[in-house]
Amino acid sequence: MGNKIKKLRETYKITQKELAIILDCSVSLISLIEKDKRNISESNLIKLATAFNISINYFKGDCHLSSNNIPDINDDYLFKKTIVRDFFKFVDENN
């Protein structure tokens, strides 16, 4: 499951740091999940599926995505991603 999460994150050009903020967890946890060294919680799996606008079954191995059928990211997620990126830009500019 970790590889699928990583592949999807990279497809949408989302950093581990951004994903950690969206899921309200640490970057190290995201890294461990992507390496299949930790399991993702059911609640974070639901958040992830909602953010990427895909079925939870994709992560559990019951369906597959190809480059031709990757869905658009949920609009609410895009809003949150923009806020996160703006926040880090502000912090970088003011340090």
C-alpha positions in Angstrom: 0.0 0.0 0.0 2.9 2.4 0.8 4.1 2.3 -2.8 0.7 3.2 -4.1 0.5 6.2 -1.7 4.0 7.3 -2.8 3.2 7.0 -6.5 0.0 8.9 -6.1 1.7 11.6 -4.1 4.4 12.0 -6.6 2.0 12.0 -9.5 0.2 15.0 -8.1 3.6 16.6 -7.1 2.8 16.7 -3.4 5.7 16.6 -1.0 5.8 14.4 2.1 5.7 17.5 4.2 2.5 18.7 2.5 0.8 15.4 2.8 1.8 15.2 6.5 0.1 18.6 7.1 -3.0 17.5 5.3 -3.2 14.3 7.3 -2.1 15.9 10.5 0.8 13.6 11.1 4.6 13.7 11.0 6.8 13.6 7.8 8.6 10.6 9.3 5.3 8.8 9.6 4.6 9.5 5.9 8.0 8.2 5.0 7.5 5.0 7.1 4.1 4.4 5.5 5.5 4.8 2.0 8.2 2.3 2.9 5.6 -0.2 4.3 7.2 0.0 7.7 4.1 1.4 9.3 0.4 1.0 8.5 -1.7 4.0 7.7 -4.7 4.4 10.0 -8.2 3.9 8.6 -9.1 7.5 9.2 -6.0 8.8 7.3 -6.8 6.3 4.5 -10.2 7.9 4.2 -8.7 11.4 4.2 -6.3 10.3 1.5 -8.9 8.7 -0.7 -11.1 11.8 -0.3 -8.2 14.2 -1.1 -7.2 12.2 -4.2 -10.9 11.7 -5.2 -10.4 7.9 -5.5 -11.8 4.8 -3.9 -10.3 3.3 -0.8 -10.2 0.1 -2.8 -7.3 1.5 -4.8 -5.1 1.5 -1.8 -6.3 -2.0 -0.7 -5.4 -3.5 -4.1 -8.9 -4.0 -5.4 -8.6 -1.6 -8.3 -5.9 0.1 -10.4 -5.2 3.5 -11.9 -3.4 4.1 -15.1 -2.0 7.3 -16.4 -5.2 7.6 -18.5 -7.7 7.5 -15.6 -6.1 9.4 -12.7 -8.8 11.6 -11.3 -8.7 15.3 -10.6 -7.8 16.1 -7.0 -10.8 17.0 -4.8 -11.3 20.8 -4.9 -11.3 21.1 -1.1 -7.9 19.3 -1.1 -6.5 21.8 -3.7 -7.6 24.6 -1.5 -5.8 23.1 1.5 -2.7 22.4 -0.6 -2.6 26.0 -1.7 -2.8 27.2 1.9 0.0 24.9 2.9 2.3 26.0 0.0 1.5 29.7 0.7 2.3 29.1 4.4 5.7 27.6 3.7 6.5 30.3 1.2 5.7 32.9 3.8 7.9 31.2 6.4 10.8 30.9 4.0 10.6 34.5 3.0 10.5 35.7 6.6 13.4 33.7 8.0 
